[in-house]
């Protein structure tokens, strides 16, 4: 039988500010992607 090996990486934030900063960055990226998606839909893509 073939071996099925998976690797998972988990980041643990010990500093609350670091976690908030990361979350804010993810929110900004999400907003940019939503805007690009909206622009593409309006352009008929």
ModelCIF file with pLDDT and N, C-alpha, C, O atoms, coordinates in Angstrom:
data_MODEL
#
_entry.id   MODEL 
#
_entity.id                         1 
_entity.type                       polymer 
_entity.pdbx_number_of_molecules   1 
#
_entity_poly.entity_id                      1 
_entity_poly.type                           'polypeptide(L)' 
_entity_poly.nstd_linkage                   no 
_entity_poly.nstd_monomer                   no 
_entity_poly.pdbx_seq_one_letter_code       
;(UNK)(UNK)(UNK)(UNK)(UNK)(UNK)(UNK)(UNK)(UNK)(UNK)(UNK)(UNK)(UNK)(UNK)(UNK)(UNK)
(UNK)(UNK)(UNK)(UNK)(UNK)(UNK)(UNK)(UNK)(UNK)(UNK)(UNK)(UNK)(UNK)(UNK)(UNK)(UNK)
(UNK)(UNK)(UNK)(UNK)(UNK)(UNK)(UNK)(UNK)(UNK)(UNK)(UNK)(UNK)(UNK)
;
_entity_poly.pdbx_seq_one_letter_code_can   XXXXXXXXXXXXXXXXXXXXXXXXXXXXXXXXXXXXXXXXXXXXX 
_entity_poly.pdbx_strand_id                 A 
#
loop_
_entity_poly_seq.entity_id 
_entity_poly_seq.num 
_entity_poly_seq.mon_id 
_entity_poly_seq.hetero 
1 1  UNK n 
1 2  UNK n 
1 3  UNK n 
1 4  UNK n 
1 5  UNK n 
1 6  UNK n 
1 7  UNK n 
1 8  UNK n 
1 9  UNK n 
1 10 UNK n 
1 11 UNK n 
1 12 UNK n 
1 13 UNK n 
1 14 UNK n 
1 15 UNK n 
1 16 UNK n 
1 17 UNK n 
1 18 UNK n 
1 19 UNK n 
1 20 UNK n 
1 21 UNK n 
1 22 UNK n 
1 23 UNK n 
1 24 UNK n 
1 25 UNK n 
1 26 UNK n 
1 27 UNK n 
1 28 UNK n 
1 29 UNK n 
1 30 UNK n 
1 31 UNK n 
1 32 UNK n 
1 33 UNK n 
1 34 UNK n 
1 35 UNK n 
1 36 UNK n 
1 37 UNK n 
1 38 UNK n 
1 39 UNK n 
1 40 UNK n 
1 41 UNK n 
1 42 UNK n 
1 43 UNK n 
1 44 UNK n 
1 45 UNK n 
#
_struct_asym.id          A 
_struct_asym.entity_id   1 
#
loop_
_ma_qa_metric.id 
_ma_qa_metric.mode 
_ma_qa_metric.name 
_ma_qa_metric.software_group_id 
_ma_qa_metric.type 
1 global pLDDT . pLDDT 
2 local  pLDDT . pLDDT 
#
_ma_qa_metric_global.metric_id      1 
_ma_qa_metric_global.metric_value   86.71 
_ma_qa_metric_global.model_id       1 
_ma_qa_metric_global.ordinal_id     1 
#
loop_
_ma_qa_metric_local.label_asym_id 
_ma_qa_metric_local.label_comp_id 
_ma_qa_metric_local.label_seq_id 
_ma_qa_metric_local.metric_id 
_ma_qa_metric_local.metric_value 
_ma_qa_metric_local.model_id 
_ma_qa_metric_local.ordinal_id 
A UNK 1  2 56.00 1 1  
A UNK 2  2 63.00 1 2  
A UNK 3  2 75.00 1 3  
A UNK 4  2 81.00 1 4  
A UNK 5  2 84.00 1 5  
A UNK 6  2 86.00 1 6  
A UNK 7  2 89.00 1 7  
A UNK 8  2 88.00 1 8  
A UNK 9  2 89.00 1 9  
A UNK 10 2 87.00 1 10 
A UNK 11 2 80.00 1 11 
A UNK 12 2 77.00 1 12 
A UNK 13 2 69.00 1 13 
A UNK 14 2 73.00 1 14 
A UNK 15 2 76.00 1 15 
A UNK 16 2 84.00 1 16 
A UNK 17 2 87.00 1 17 
A UNK 18 2 82.00 1 18 
A UNK 19 2 81.00 1 19 
A UNK 20 2 88.00 1 20 
A UNK 21 2 89.00 1 21 
A UNK 22 2 88.00 1 22 
A UNK 23 2 90.00 1 23 
A UNK 24 2 94.00 1 24 
A UNK 25 2 94.00 1 25 
A UNK 26 2 94.00 1 26 
A UNK 27 2 96.00 1 27 
A UNK 28 2 97.00 1 28 
A UNK 29 2 97.00 1 29 
A UNK 30 2 96.00 1 30 
A UNK 31 2 96.00 1 31 
A UNK 32 2 96.00 1 32 
A UNK 33 2 95.00 1 33 
A UNK 34 2 96.00 1 34 
A UNK 35 2 96.00 1 35 
A UNK 36 2 94.00 1 36 
A UNK 37 2 93.00 1 37 
A UNK 38 2 94.00 1 38 
A UNK 39 2 94.00 1 39 
A UNK 40 2 92.00 1 40 
A UNK 41 2 91.00 1 41 
A UNK 42 2 92.00 1 42 
A UNK 43 2 90.00 1 43 
A UNK 44 2 85.00 1 44 
A UNK 45 2 68.00 1 45 
#
loop_
_atom_site.group_PDB 
_atom_site.id 
_atom_site.type_symbol 
_atom_site.label_atom_id 
_atom_site.label_alt_id 
_atom_site.label_comp_id 
_atom_site.label_asym_id 
_atom_site.label_entity_id 
_atom_site.label_seq_id 
_atom_site.pdbx_PDB_ins_code 
_atom_site.Cartn_x 
_atom_site.Cartn_y 
_atom_site.Cartn_z 
_atom_site.occupancy 
_atom_site.B_iso_or_equiv 
_atom_site.pdbx_formal_charge 
_atom_site.auth_seq_id 
_atom_site.auth_comp_id 
_atom_site.auth_asym_id 
_atom_site.auth_atom_id 
_atom_site.pdbx_PDB_model_num 
ATOM 1   N N  . UNK A 1 1  ? 0.826   -1.176 0.000   1.00 56.00 ? 1  UNK A N  1 
ATOM 2   C CA . UNK A 1 1  ? 0.000   0.000  0.000   1.00 56.00 ? 1  UNK A CA 1 
ATOM 3   C C  . UNK A 1 1  ? 0.878   1.251  0.000   1.00 56.00 ? 1  UNK A C  1 
ATOM 4   O O  . UNK A 1 1  ? 1.967   1.260  0.574   1.00 56.00 ? 1  UNK A O  1 
ATOM 5   N N  . UNK A 1 2  ? 0.398   2.278  -0.638  1.00 63.00 ? 2  UNK A N  1 
ATOM 6   C CA . UNK A 1 2  ? 1.147   3.528  -0.692  1.00 63.00 ? 2  UNK A CA 1 
ATOM 7   C C  . UNK A 1 2  ? 0.961   4.308  0.606   1.00 63.00 ? 2  UNK A C  1 
ATOM 8   O O  . UNK A 1 2  ? -0.117  4.312  1.200   1.00 63.00 ? 2  UNK A O  1 
ATOM 9   N N  . UNK A 1 3  ? 2.029   4.962  1.024   1.00 75.00 ? 3  UNK A N  1 
ATOM 10  C CA . UNK A 1 3  ? 1.953   5.819  2.208   1.00 75.00 ? 3  UNK A CA 1 
ATOM 11  C C  . UNK A 1 3  ? 1.287   7.142  1.836   1.00 75.00 ? 3  UNK A C  1 
ATOM 12  O O  . UNK A 1 3  ? 1.538   7.691  0.763   1.00 75.00 ? 3  UNK A O  1 
ATOM 13  N N  . UNK A 1 4  ? 0.456   7.635  2.709   1.00 81.00 ? 4  UNK A N  1 
ATOM 14  C CA . UNK A 1 4  ? -0.190  8.927  2.512   1.00 81.00 ? 4  UNK A CA 1 
ATOM 15  C C  . UNK A 1 4  ? 0.280   9.847  3.629   1.00 81.00 ? 4  UNK A C  1 
ATOM 16  O O  . UNK A 1 4  ? -0.198  9.758  4.760   1.00 81.00 ? 4  UNK A O  1 
ATOM 17  N N  . UNK A 1 5  ? 1.224   10.737 3.305   1.00 84.00 ? 5  UNK A N  1 
ATOM 18  C CA . UNK A 1 5  ? 1.807   11.632 4.301   1.00 84.00 ? 5  UNK A CA 1 
ATOM 19  C C  . UNK A 1 5  ? 1.387   13.060 3.998   1.00 84.00 ? 5  UNK A C  1 
ATOM 20  O O  . UNK A 1 5  ? 1.481   13.516 2.859   1.00 84.00 ? 5  UNK A O  1 
ATOM 21  N N  . UNK A 1 6  ? 0.926   13.758 5.018   1.00 86.00 ? 6  UNK A N  1 
ATOM 22  C CA . UNK A 1 6  ? 0.540   15.153 4.873   1.00 86.00 ? 6  UNK A CA 1 
ATOM 23  C C  . UNK A 1 6  ? 1.293   15.987 5.894   1.00 86.00 ? 6  UNK A C  1 
ATOM 24  O O  . UNK A 1 6  ? 1.539   15.552 7.019   1.00 86.00 ? 6  UNK A O  1 
ATOM 25  N N  . UNK A 1 7  ? 1.650   17.184 5.482   1.00 89.00 ? 7  UNK A N  1 
ATOM 26  C CA . UNK A 1 7  ? 2.329   18.108 6.371   1.00 89.00 ? 7  UNK A CA 1 
ATOM 27  C C  . UNK A 1 7  ? 1.438   19.317 6.575   1.00 89.00 ? 7  UNK A C  1 
ATOM 28  O O  . UNK A 1 7  ? 0.906   19.872 5.613   1.00 89.00 ? 7  UNK A O  1 
ATOM 29  N N  . UNK A 1 8  ? 1.275   19.723 7.813   1.00 88.00 ? 8  UNK A N  1 
ATOM 30  C CA . UNK A 1 8  ? 0.459   20.881 8.145   1.00 88.00 ? 8  UNK A CA 1 
ATOM 31  C C  . UNK A 1 8  ? 1.307   21.873 8.934   1.00 88.00 ? 8  UNK A C  1 
ATOM 32  O O  . UNK A 1 8  ? 2.105   21.496 9.792   1.00 88.00 ? 8  UNK A O  1 
ATOM 33  N N  . UNK A 1 9  ? 1.114   23.131 8.623   1.00 89.00 ? 9  UNK A N  1 
ATOM 34  C CA . UNK A 1 9  ? 1.825   24.192 9.328   1.00 89.00 ? 9  UNK A CA 1 
ATOM 35  C C  . UNK A 1 9  ? 0.814   25.042 10.076  1.00 89.00 ? 9  UNK A C  1 
ATOM 36  O O  . UNK A 1 9  ? -0.203  25.445 9.511   1.00 89.00 ? 9  UNK A O  1 
ATOM 37  N N  . UNK A 1 10 ? 1.083   25.312 11.326  1.00 87.00 ? 10 UNK A N  1 
ATOM 38  C CA . UNK A 1 10 ? 0.208   26.134 12.143  1.00 87.00 ? 10 UNK A CA 1 
ATOM 39  C C  . UNK A 1 10 ? 1.013   27.281 12.727  1.00 87.00 ? 10 UNK A C  1 
ATOM 40  O O  . UNK A 1 10 ? 2.103   27.081 13.263  1.00 87.00 ? 10 UNK A O  1 
ATOM 41  N N  . UNK A 1 11 ? 0.464   28.483 12.616  1.00 80.00 ? 11 UNK A N  1 
ATOM 42  C CA . UNK A 1 11 ? 1.110   29.641 13.203  1.00 80.00 ? 11 UNK A CA 1 
ATOM 43  C C  . UNK A 1 11 ? 0.366   29.999 14.487  1.00 80.00 ? 11 UNK A C  1 
ATOM 44  O O  . UNK A 1 11 ? -0.857  30.139 14.494  1.00 80.00 ? 11 UNK A O  1 
ATOM 45  N N  . UNK A 1 12 ? 1.103   30.139 15.542  1.00 77.00 ? 12 UNK A N  1 
ATOM 46  C CA . UNK A 1 12 ? 0.517   30.507 16.832  1.00 77.00 ? 12 UNK A CA 1 
ATOM 47  C C  . UNK A 1 12 ? 1.003   31.913 17.168  1.00 77.00 ? 12 UNK A C  1 
ATOM 48  O O  . UNK A 1 12 ? 2.203   32.187 17.190  1.00 77.00 ? 12 UNK A O  1 
ATOM 49  N N  . UNK A 1 13 ? 0.047   32.791 17.425  1.00 69.00 ? 13 UNK A N  1 
ATOM 50  C CA . UNK A 1 13 ? 0.395   34.165 17.768  1.00 69.00 ? 13 UNK A CA 1 
ATOM 51  C C  . UNK A 1 13 ? 0.364   34.322 19.283  1.00 69.00 ? 13 UNK A C  1 
ATOM 52  O O  . UNK A 1 13 ? -0.673  34.140 19.921  1.00 69.00 ? 13 UNK A O  1 
ATOM 53  N N  . UNK A 1 14 ? 1.510   34.659 19.840  1.00 73.00 ? 14 UNK A N  1 
ATOM 54  C CA . UNK A 1 14 ? 1.595   34.885 21.274  1.00 73.00 ? 14 UNK A CA 1 
ATOM 55  C C  . UNK A 1 14 ? 1.319   36.345 21.613  1.00 73.00 ? 14 UNK A C  1 
ATOM 56  O O  . UNK A 1 14 ? 0.951   36.681 22.739  1.00 73.00 ? 14 UNK A O  1 
ATOM 57  N N  . UNK A 1 15 ? 1.503   37.189 20.633  1.00 76.00 ? 15 UNK A N  1 
ATOM 58  C CA . UNK A 1 15 ? 1.280   38.611 20.821  1.00 76.00 ? 15 UNK A CA 1 
ATOM 59  C C  . UNK A 1 15 ? -0.042  38.981 20.160  1.00 76.00 ? 15 UNK A C  1 
ATOM 60  O O  . UNK A 1 15 ? -0.208  38.780 18.957  1.00 76.00 ? 15 UNK A O  1 
ATOM 61  N N  . UNK A 1 16 ? -0.968  39.509 20.919  1.00 84.00 ? 16 UNK A N  1 
ATOM 62  C CA . UNK A 1 16 ? -2.295  39.873 20.427  1.00 84.00 ? 16 UNK A CA 1 
ATOM 63  C C  . UNK A 1 16 ? -2.213  40.885 19.290  1.00 84.00 ? 16 UNK A C  1 
ATOM 64  O O  . UNK A 1 16 ? -2.995  40.809 18.341  1.00 84.00 ? 16 UNK A O  1 
ATOM 65  N N  . UNK A 1 17 ? -1.296  41.815 19.368  1.00 87.00 ? 17 UNK A N  1 
ATOM 66  C CA . UNK A 1 17 ? -1.158  42.842 18.333  1.00 87.00 ? 17 UNK A CA 1 
ATOM 67  C C  . UNK A 1 17 ? -0.737  42.219 17.005  1.00 87.00 ? 17 UNK A C  1 
ATOM 68  O O  . UNK A 1 17 ? -1.197  42.647 15.946  1.00 87.00 ? 17 UNK A O  1 
ATOM 69  N N  . UNK A 1 18 ? 0.107   41.245 17.053  1.00 82.00 ? 18 UNK A N  1 
ATOM 70  C CA . UNK A 1 18 ? 0.559   40.581 15.835  1.00 82.00 ? 18 UNK A CA 1 
ATOM 71  C C  . UNK A 1 18 ? -0.617  39.894 15.133  1.00 82.00 ? 18 UNK A C  1 
ATOM 72  O O  . UNK A 1 18 ? -0.725  39.942 13.908  1.00 82.00 ? 18 UNK A O  1 
ATOM 73  N N  . UNK A 1 19 ? -1.477  39.270 15.894  1.00 81.00 ? 19 UNK A N  1 
ATOM 74  C CA . UNK A 1 19 ? -2.659  38.609 15.331  1.00 81.00 ? 19 UNK A CA 1 
ATOM 75  C C  . UNK A 1 19 ? -3.607  39.634 14.720  1.00 81.00 ? 19 UNK A C  1 
ATOM 76  O O  . UNK A 1 19 ? -4.151  39.403 13.640  1.00 81.00 ? 19 UNK A O  1 
ATOM 77  N N  . UNK A 1 20 ? -3.807  40.740 15.384  1.00 88.00 ? 20 UNK A N  1 
ATOM 78  C CA . UNK A 1 20 ? -4.681  41.793 14.864  1.00 88.00 ? 20 UNK A CA 1 
ATOM 79  C C  . UNK A 1 20 ? -4.120  42.372 13.570  1.00 88.00 ? 20 UNK A C  1 
ATOM 80  O O  . UNK A 1 20 ? -4.865  42.643 12.628  1.00 88.00 ? 20 UNK A O  1 
ATOM 81  N N  . UNK A 1 21 ? -2.819  42.557 13.529  1.00 89.00 ? 21 UNK A N  1 
ATOM 82  C CA . UNK A 1 21 ? -2.177  43.092 12.331  1.00 89.00 ? 21 UNK A CA 1 
ATOM 83  C C  . UNK A 1 21 ? -2.369  42.133 11.153  1.00 89.00 ? 21 UNK A C  1 
ATOM 84  O O  . UNK A 1 21 ? -2.677  42.562 10.041  1.00 89.00 ? 21 UNK A O  1 
ATOM 85  N N  . UNK A 1 22 ? -2.189  40.856 11.399  1.00 88.00 ? 22 UNK A N  1 
ATOM 86  C CA . UNK A 1 22 ? -2.363  39.843 10.358  1.00 88.00 ? 22 UNK A CA 1 
ATOM 87  C C  . UNK A 1 22 ? -3.815  39.823 9.873   1.00 88.00 ? 22 UNK A C  1 
ATOM 88  O O  . UNK A 1 22 ? -4.064  39.732 8.671   1.00 88.00 ? 22 UNK A O  1 
ATOM 89  N N  . UNK A 1 23 ? -4.754  39.906 10.785  1.00 90.00 ? 23 UNK A N  1 
ATOM 90  C CA . UNK A 1 23 ? -6.169  39.922 10.424  1.00 90.00 ? 23 UNK A CA 1 
ATOM 91  C C  . UNK A 1 23 ? -6.502  41.157 9.593   1.00 90.00 ? 23 UNK A C  1 
ATOM 92  O O  . UNK A 1 23 ? -7.226  41.054 8.602   1.00 90.00 ? 23 UNK A O  1 
ATOM 93  N N  . UNK A 1 24 ? -5.990  42.310 9.977   1.00 94.00 ? 24 UNK A N  1 
ATOM 94  C CA . UNK A 1 24 ? -6.220  43.531 9.212   1.00 94.00 ? 24 UNK A CA 1 
ATOM 95  C C  . UNK A 1 24 ? -5.674  43.400 7.791   1.00 94.00 ? 24 UNK A C  1 
ATOM 96  O O  . UNK A 1 24 ? -6.309  43.849 6.837   1.00 94.00 ? 24 UNK A O  1 
ATOM 97  N N  . UNK A 1 25 ? -4.517  42.794 7.651   1.00 94.00 ? 25 UNK A N  1 
ATOM 98  C CA . UNK A 1 25 ? -3.921  42.599 6.326   1.00 94.00 ? 25 UNK A CA 1 
ATOM 99  C C  . UNK A 1 25 ? -4.780  41.658 5.481   1.00 94.00 ? 25 UNK A C  1 
ATOM 100 O O  . UNK A 1 25 ? -4.971  41.899 4.289   1.00 94.00 ? 25 UNK A O  1 
ATOM 101 N N  . UNK A 1 26 ? -5.290  40.601 6.081   1.00 94.00 ? 26 UNK A N  1 
ATOM 102 C CA . UNK A 1 26 ? -6.156  39.675 5.351   1.00 94.00 ? 26 UNK A CA 1 
ATOM 103 C C  . UNK A 1 26 ? -7.455  40.358 4.916   1.00 94.00 ? 26 UNK A C  1 
ATOM 104 O O  . UNK A 1 26 ? -7.956  40.101 3.822   1.00 94.00 ? 26 UNK A O  1 
ATOM 105 N N  . UNK A 1 27 ? -7.988  41.210 5.754   1.00 96.00 ? 27 UNK A N  1 
ATOM 106 C CA . UNK A 1 27 ? -9.203  41.954 5.409   1.00 96.00 ? 27 UNK A CA 1 
ATOM 107 C C  . UNK A 1 27 ? -8.933  42.879 4.221   1.00 96.00 ? 27 UNK A C  1 
ATOM 108 O O  . UNK A 1 27 ? -9.752  42.967 3.307   1.00 96.00 ? 27 UNK A O  1 
ATOM 109 N N  . UNK A 1 28 ? -7.801  43.561 4.229   1.00 97.00 ? 28 UNK A N  1 
ATOM 110 C CA . UNK A 1 28 ? -7.444  44.450 3.119   1.00 97.00 ? 28 UNK A CA 1 
ATOM 111 C C  . UNK A 1 28 ? -7.312  43.665 1.815   1.00 97.00 ? 28 UNK A C  1 
ATOM 112 O O  . UNK A 1 28 ? -7.789  44.105 0.769   1.00 97.00 ? 28 UNK A O  1 
ATOM 113 N N  . UNK A 1 29 ? -6.662  42.501 1.883   1.00 97.00 ? 29 UNK A N  1 
ATOM 114 C CA . UNK A 1 29 ? -6.498  41.679 0.692   1.00 97.00 ? 29 UNK A CA 1 
ATOM 115 C C  . UNK A 1 29 ? -7.848  41.204 0.169   1.00 97.00 ? 29 UNK A C  1 
ATOM 116 O O  . UNK A 1 29 ? -8.070  41.166 -1.041  1.00 97.00 ? 29 UNK A O  1 
ATOM 117 N N  . UNK A 1 30 ? -8.744  40.844 1.072   1.00 96.00 ? 30 UNK A N  1 
ATOM 118 C CA . UNK A 1 30 ? -10.081 40.390 0.683   1.00 96.00 ? 30 UNK A CA 1 
ATOM 119 C C  . UNK A 1 30 ? -10.841 41.511 -0.012  1.00 96.00 ? 30 UNK A C  1 
ATOM 120 O O  . UNK A 1 30 ? -11.503 41.279 -1.024  1.00 96.00 ? 30 UNK A O  1 
ATOM 121 N N  . UNK A 1 31 ? -10.751 42.713 0.520   1.00 96.00 ? 31 UNK A N  1 
ATOM 122 C CA . UNK A 1 31 ? -11.436 43.859 -0.090  1.00 96.00 ? 31 UNK A CA 1 
ATOM 123 C C  . UNK A 1 31 ? -10.893 44.127 -1.488  1.00 96.00 ? 31 UNK A C  1 
ATOM 124 O O  . UNK A 1 31 ? -11.663 44.420 -2.403  1.00 96.00 ? 31 UNK A O  1 
ATOM 125 N N  . UNK A 1 32 ? -9.569  44.028 -1.667  1.00 96.00 ? 32 UNK A N  1 
ATOM 126 C CA . UNK A 1 32 ? -8.972  44.236 -2.988  1.00 96.00 ? 32 UNK A CA 1 
ATOM 127 C C  . UNK A 1 32 ? -9.464  43.187 -3.975  1.00 96.00 ? 32 UNK A C  1 
ATOM 128 O O  . UNK A 1 32 ? -9.787  43.511 -5.118  1.00 96.00 ? 32 UNK A O  1 
ATOM 129 N N  . UNK A 1 33 ? -9.521  41.932 -3.541  1.00 95.00 ? 33 UNK A N  1 
ATOM 130 C CA . UNK A 1 33 ? -9.976  40.862 -4.422  1.00 95.00 ? 33 UNK A CA 1 
ATOM 131 C C  . UNK A 1 33 ? -11.448 41.018 -4.784  1.00 95.00 ? 33 UNK A C  1 
ATOM 132 O O  . UNK A 1 33 ? -11.835 40.773 -5.926  1.00 95.00 ? 33 UNK A O  1 
ATOM 133 N N  . UNK A 1 34 ? -12.258 41.417 -3.834  1.00 96.00 ? 34 UNK A N  1 
ATOM 134 C CA . UNK A 1 34 ? -13.683 41.656 -4.122  1.00 96.00 ? 34 UNK A CA 1 
ATOM 135 C C  . UNK A 1 34 ? -13.845 42.771 -5.144  1.00 96.00 ? 34 UNK A C  1 
ATOM 136 O O  . UNK A 1 34 ? -14.678 42.672 -6.045  1.00 96.00 ? 34 UNK A O  1 
ATOM 137 N N  . UNK A 1 35 ? -13.053 43.832 -5.010  1.00 96.00 ? 35 UNK A N  1 
ATOM 138 C CA . UNK A 1 35 ? -13.105 44.953 -5.945  1.00 96.00 ? 35 UNK A CA 1 
ATOM 139 C C  . UNK A 1 35 ? -12.694 44.488 -7.341  1.00 96.00 ? 35 UNK A C  1 
ATOM 140 O O  . UNK A 1 35 ? -13.337 44.846 -8.327  1.00 96.00 ? 35 UNK A O  1 
ATOM 141 N N  . UNK A 1 36 ? -11.636 43.699 -7.430  1.00 94.00 ? 36 UNK A N  1 
ATOM 142 C CA . UNK A 1 36 ? -11.191 43.191 -8.728  1.00 94.00 ? 36 UNK A CA 1 
ATOM 143 C C  . UNK A 1 36 ? -12.241 42.303 -9.358  1.00 94.00 ? 36 UNK A C  1 
ATOM 144 O O  . UNK A 1 36 ? -12.467 42.361 -10.567 1.00 94.00 ? 36 UNK A O  1 
ATOM 145 N N  . UNK A 1 37 ? -12.885 41.478 -8.544  1.00 93.00 ? 37 UNK A N  1 
ATOM 146 C CA . UNK A 1 37 ? -13.942 40.588 -9.036  1.00 93.00 ? 37 UNK A CA 1 
ATOM 147 C C  . UNK A 1 37 ? -15.112 41.426 -9.557  1.00 93.00 ? 37 UNK A C  1 
ATOM 148 O O  . UNK A 1 37 ? -15.657 41.139 -10.623 1.00 93.00 ? 37 UNK A O  1 
ATOM 149 N N  . UNK A 1 38 ? -15.493 42.451 -8.813  1.00 94.00 ? 38 UNK A N  1 
ATOM 150 C CA . UNK A 1 38 ? -16.588 43.323 -9.225  1.00 94.00 ? 38 UNK A CA 1 
ATOM 151 C C  . UNK A 1 38 ? -16.244 44.033 -10.521 1.00 94.00 ? 38 UNK A C  1 
ATOM 152 O O  . UNK A 1 38 ? -17.079 44.116 -11.422 1.00 94.00 ? 38 UNK A O  1 
ATOM 153 N N  . UNK A 1 39 ? -15.023 44.545 -10.626 1.00 94.00 ? 39 UNK A N  1 
ATOM 154 C CA . UNK A 1 39 ? -14.586 45.237 -11.846 1.00 94.00 ? 39 UNK A CA 1 
ATOM 155 C C  . UNK A 1 39 ? -14.596 44.301 -13.050 1.00 94.00 ? 39 UNK A C  1 
ATOM 156 O O  . UNK A 1 39 ? -15.003 44.692 -14.144 1.00 94.00 ? 39 UNK A O  1 
ATOM 157 N N  . UNK A 1 40 ? -14.149 43.069 -12.846 1.00 92.00 ? 40 UNK A N  1 
ATOM 158 C CA . UNK A 1 40 ? -14.139 42.088 -13.929 1.00 92.00 ? 40 UNK A CA 1 
ATOM 159 C C  . UNK A 1 40 ? -15.558 41.741 -14.367 1.00 92.00 ? 40 UNK A C  1 
ATOM 160 O O  . UNK A 1 40 ? -15.823 41.599 -15.561 1.00 92.00 ? 40 UNK A O  1 
ATOM 161 N N  . UNK A 1 41 ? -16.469 41.605 -13.407 1.00 91.00 ? 41 UNK A N  1 
ATOM 162 C CA . UNK A 1 41 ? -17.862 41.299 -13.737 1.00 91.00 ? 41 UNK A CA 1 
ATOM 163 C C  . UNK A 1 41 ? -18.490 42.457 -14.520 1.00 91.00 ? 41 UNK A C  1 
ATOM 164 O O  . UNK A 1 41 ? -19.238 42.230 -15.471 1.00 91.00 ? 41 UNK A O  1 
ATOM 165 N N  . UNK A 1 42 ? -18.190 43.674 -14.126 1.00 92.00 ? 42 UNK A N  1 
ATOM 166 C CA . UNK A 1 42 ? -18.730 44.844 -14.824 1.00 92.00 ? 42 UNK A CA 1 
ATOM 167 C C  . UNK A 1 42 ? -18.150 44.992 -16.226 1.00 92.00 ? 42 UNK A C  1 
ATOM 168 O O  . UNK A 1 42 ? -18.793 45.548 -17.117 1.00 92.00 ? 42 UNK A O  1 
ATOM 169 N N  . UNK A 1 43 ? -16.930 44.491 -16.414 1.00 90.00 ? 43 UNK A N  1 
ATOM 170 C CA . UNK A 1 43 ? -16.279 44.567 -17.731 1.00 90.00 ? 43 UNK A CA 1 
ATOM 171 C C  . UNK A 1 43 ? -16.719 43.403 -18.617 1.00 90.00 ? 43 UNK A C  1 
ATOM 172 O O  . UNK A 1 43 ? -16.339 43.343 -19.786 1.00 90.00 ? 43 UNK A O  1 
ATOM 173 N N  . UNK A 1 44 ? -17.510 42.482 -18.080 1.00 85.00 ? 44 UNK A N  1 
ATOM 174 C CA . UNK A 1 44 ? -18.001 41.359 -18.877 1.00 85.00 ? 44 UNK A CA 1 
ATOM 175 C C  . UNK A 1 44 ? -17.032 40.190 -18.937 1.00 85.00 ? 44 UNK A C  1 
ATOM 176 O O  . UNK A 1 44 ? -17.140 39.340 -19.821 1.00 85.00 ? 44 UNK A O  1 
ATOM 177 N N  . UNK A 1 45 ? -16.100 40.141 -18.021 1.00 68.00 ? 45 UNK A N  1 
ATOM 178 C CA . UNK A 1 45 ? -15.122 39.046 -18.008 1.00 68.00 ? 45 UNK A CA 1 
ATOM 179 C C  . UNK A 1 45 ? -15.624 37.893 -17.169 1.00 68.00 ? 45 UNK A C  1 
ATOM 180 O O  . UNK A 1 45 ? -14.937 36.880 -17.038 1.00 68.00 ? 45 UNK A O  1 
#
